[in-house]
């Protein structure tokens, strides 16, 4: 009975390790496909900013036209290649009256050059709202402290009215001295699944080798019942 239980337990561990390795291989395939699709969106010609967006639209290159709403900037804490600072989020009112939040880019402190006046065209990457907060801290709208780009919360706090559920990371198009620095979107998808898969398969192999060794030892061990 004891030997049978040990054999079953050992085999279950080996099967579990093989299953984890196979799962990581599948995850790697999914991640590579995701990366390829996102890369295609990023480098594709811009399309008109949609009325709605889902997870499959993330990082889509879009273009929107409208008029910036001055005096409604929101500064969201950011960590960028230029160092810590803030994203300058400015509402863009479109011809149909709806508002689209534009991340005009990085600024080192909580102030930014006013946006261009008149009708402007903005090209950039569609990004999904980031509700809740970030940096292990929650947004505090009442204190106007923001740690994530929560579109709904920002729109409500600024009284913007109907606002698109996503925002746009603007390209580095505003060349005015002192303007927010756009085009700093970092697209990075961690892809360590192959390492994880190899690790699980090696553990499965080691466990299988240990099992074979144990079986051989058991065959040469005197039967306790013979004593």
Secondary structure, DSSP 8 states (H G I E B T S, - for coil): -HHHHHHHHHHHHHHHHHHHHHHHHHHHHHHHHHHHHHHHHHHS--EE--SS--GGGTT-EEEEEEEE-TT--EEEEEEETTEEEEEEEEEEE-TTS-EEEEEEEEESSS-------SEEEEEEEEEE---SEETTEE-BGGGTBBSS--HHHHHHHHT--SEEEEEEEE-S---STT--B-----------HHHHHHHHHHHHHHHHHHHHHHHHHHHHS--GGG-
